[in-house]
Amino acid sequence: MGSWRIDSNGGDHWKVESLPGEHGTDFPDPQVKKYFVTSYGMCLKSQLVDLKAEGYWEELLDTFRPEIVVKDWFAARADCGCSYHIRVQLASADYIVLASFEPPPVTVHQWNDATWTEVSHTFSDYPPGVRHILFQHGGKDTQFWAGWYGPRVTNSSIIISPKTSRSLAPSGALPEALQGQGEAS
């Protein structure tokens, strides 16, 4: 939980468990060993990423506006339904929201297959001025059972990369500073 801020800690609070977990399934990437799990009251946690502190400069963010890809994975326990929430906001230096991804909550019914599901969104052509990314996720179980029966979340990522739909340099080669991808977790 070191880099996460707890926004809501309902029910029996957030907990970290090892994969696959009780009534769970293996994660598609065998290198992922743990997940966060929610309870019967709303559990939400977030990270606020300062893009300048991570090495991204204003000209890059305002002129080139690289794609910002956010990903998250969630799963329900097979024996309990849950509601999963995600909200990602791109904000200015003064924390004014410039772009947002907040789909409706996903409800998984009781007696499901406990499959891990990836949620992904790409921000592109967002307004200039983005300096922060707020990533928030969580949820709760739908049975109101004591313990940790809500959605499980893991392998969250924010990837900032050059746009692939157009060339940023006339020669087709990217400036050295733009090669590769930056990732904040």
C-alpha positions as CSV (number, residue, x, y, z in Angstrom):
1,M,0.0,0.0,0.0
2,G,3.1,2.2,0.2
3,S,2.4,4.3,-2.9
4,W,-1.4,4.3,-2.6
5,R,-3.6,6.7,-0.8
6,I,-6.7,5.1,0.9
7,D,-9.8,7.2,-0.1
8,S,-12.5,4.8,1.3
9,N,-11.8,2.0,3.6
10,G,-15.2,0.5,4.2
11,G,-16.3,-2.8,5.6
12,D,-13.3,-4.8,6.8
13,H,-10.9,-2.4,4.8
14,W,-8.4,-3.1,2.1
15,K,-6.3,-6.2,2.3
16,V,-3.4,-7.7,0.2
17,E,-3.7,-11.4,-0.7
18,S,-1.7,-13.9,-2.7
19,L,-2.9,-15.3,-6.0
20,P,-5.0,-17.2,-6.9
21,G,-6.8,-16.6,-3.6
22,E,-9.8,-18.4,-2.2
23,H,-12.4,-19.0,-4.9
24,G,-10.1,-17.2,-7.4
25,T,-8.2,-18.0,-10.6
26,D,-4.6,-17.6,-11.7
27,F,-3.6,-14.3,-13.1
28,P,-2.6,-14.3,-16.9
29,D,0.9,-13.1,-16.0
30,P,2.6,-15.6,-13.7
31,Q,5.0,-12.9,-12.5
32,V,2.1,-11.2,-10.7
33,K,1.8,-12.8,-7.3
34,K,-0.4,-10.5,-5.2
35,Y,-3.6,-8.5,-5.5
36,F,-5.5,-5.9,-3.4
37,V,-9.0,-7.0,-2.3
38,T,-12.0,-5.0,-1.1
39,S,-14.7,-5.6,1.5
40,Y,-18.5,-5.1,1.9
41,G,-18.2,-1.4,2.3
42,M,-16.8,0.9,-0.5
43,C,-13.0,0.6,-0.7
44,L,-11.3,3.1,-3.0
45,K,-7.6,3.8,-3.3
46,S,-5.7,6.2,-5.5
47,Q,-2.3,7.5,-6.7
48,L,-1.6,11.0,-7.9
49,V,1.2,11.0,-10.4
50,D,3.1,14.3,-10.9
51,L,4.3,14.1,-14.5
52,K,7.0,16.7,-14.2
53,A,8.4,14.9,-11.1
54,E,8.5,11.8,-13.3
55,G,10.6,13.5,-15.9
56,Y,8.1,14.7,-18.5
57,W,8.5,18.3,-19.5
58,E,6.0,20.9,-20.5
59,E,6.8,21.1,-24.2
60,L,6.4,17.3,-24.5
61,L,3.1,17.3,-22.7
62,D,1.7,20.4,-24.4
63,T,3.0,20.2,-27.9
64,F,3.5,16.5,-28.7
65,R,0.8,15.3,-26.2
66,P,1.9,11.7,-26.0
67,E,-0.7,9.0,-25.6
68,I,-1.4,8.1,-22.0
69,V,-2.5,4.5,-21.6
70,V,-4.1,3.4,-18.3
71,K,-4.7,-0.2,-17.5
72,D,-6.1,-2.1,-14.5
73,W,-7.1,-5.7,-13.9
74,F,-10.0,-6.8,-11.7
75,A,-11.7,-10.1,-10.7
76,A,-14.5,-11.3,-8.5
77,R,-14.5,-14.2,-6.2
78,A,-16.4,-17.1,-7.8
79,D,-18.8,-17.3,-4.8
80,C,-19.6,-13.6,-4.4
81,G,-20.7,-10.8,-6.6
82,C,-19.0,-7.4,-6.6
83,S,-19.0,-3.9,-8.0
84,Y,-15.8,-2.6,-9.5
85,H,-15.0,1.1,-10.0
86,I,-12.3,3.0,-11.8
87,R,-11.7,6.7,-12.4
88,V,-8.7,8.2,-14.1
89,Q,-8.3,12.0,-14.5
90,L,-5.8,14.1,-16.3
91,A,-5.3,17.4,-14.4
92,S,-3.5,20.7,-14.7
93,A,-0.8,22.0,-12.4
94,D,-3.7,23.5,-10.4
95,Y,-5.6,20.2,-10.3
96,I,-8.2,21.3,-12.8
97,V,-9.6,18.2,-14.6
98,L,-8.8,18.4,-18.3
99,A,-9.8,14.8,-19.4
100,S,-11.5,11.9,-17.6
101,F,-12.1,8.2,-17.9
102,E,-14.9,7.0,-15.5
103,P,-17.0,4.2,-17.0
104,P,-20.1,3.0,-15.1
105,P,-19.3,0.6,-12.3
106,V,-19.0,-3.0,-13.5
107,T,-21.2,-5.5,-11.5
108,V,-20.1,-9.1,-11.5
109,H,-22.8,-11.5,-10.3
110,Q,-22.4,-14.2,-7.6
111,W,-21.4,-17.7,-8.9
112,N,-19.2,-16.3,-11.7
113,D,-16.0,-17.8,-13.2
114,A,-13.7,-15.4,-11.3
115,T,-11.9,-14.5,-14.6
116,W,-9.4,-11.6,-14.5
117,T,-10.6,-8.7,-16.7
118,E,-8.4,-6.0,-18.1
119,V,-9.7,-2.4,-18.3
120,S,-7.7,-0.2,-20.6
121,H,-8.2,3.4,-21.8
122,T,-6.0,5.6,-24.1
123,F,-6.0,9.3,-23.6
124,S,-5.0,11.1,-26.9
125,D,-5.5,14.6,-28.3
126,Y,-6.2,15.8,-24.7
127,P,-5.9,19.6,-24.0
128,P,-2.5,21.1,-23.3
129,G,-1.7,21.7,-19.6
130,V,-1.8,18.2,-18.3
131,R,0.6,17.9,-15.3
132,H,-1.0,15.2,-13.1
133,I,-2.8,11.9,-13.4
134,L,-5.2,10.7,-10.7
135,F,-5.7,7.0,-10.8
136,Q,-8.5,5.6,-8.5
137,H,-10.0,2.2,-8.3
138,G,-11.8,-0.2,-6.0
139,G,-15.3,-1.4,-5.2
140,K,-17.2,-3.6,-2.8
141,D,-19.0,-6.9,-2.7
142,T,-22.7,-7.2,-3.5
143,Q,-23.6,-9.7,-0.7
144,F,-22.6,-7.5,2.2
145,W,-20.5,-10.3,3.7
146,A,-18.0,-9.6,6.4
147,G,-14.4,-10.2,5.2
148,W,-12.8,-9.7,1.8
149,Y,-15.3,-10.7,-0.9
150,G,-15.3,-7.6,-3.1
151,P,-13.4,-7.1,-6.3
152,R,-9.7,-7.9,-6.5
153,V,-7.4,-5.5,-8.3
154,T,-3.8,-5.8,-9.5
155,N,-1.3,-4.9,-12.2
156,S,-2.4,-1.3,-12.6
157,S,-0.3,0.8,-14.9
158,I,0.1,4.2,-16.6
159,I,2.2,4.2,-19.7
160,I,3.2,7.4,-21.5
161,S,4.3,6.8,-25.1
162,P,4.6,8.6,-28.4
163,K,1.6,8.5,-30.6
164,T,1.8,5.7,-33.1
165,S,-0.7,7.2,-35.5
166,R,1.6,9.9,-36.8
167,S,5.3,10.6,-37.1
168,L,6.6,13.2,-34.7
169,A,9.8,13.8,-36.6
170,P,10.1,14.5,-40.4
171,S,12.6,11.6,-40.8
172,G,10.3,9.2,-39.1
173,A,12.8,8.8,-36.3
174,L,11.8,9.9,-32.8
175,P,14.0,12.2,-30.8
176,E,16.2,10.2,-28.4
177,A,14.2,11.5,-25.4
178,L,11.0,10.1,-26.8
179,Q,12.3,6.6,-27.5
180,G,10.9,3.9,-25.3
181,Q,8.1,4.2,-22.8
182,G,7.8,5.7,-19.4
183,E,5.8,3.8,-16.8
184,A,4.5,4.9,-13.4
185,S,3.1,2.4,-11.1
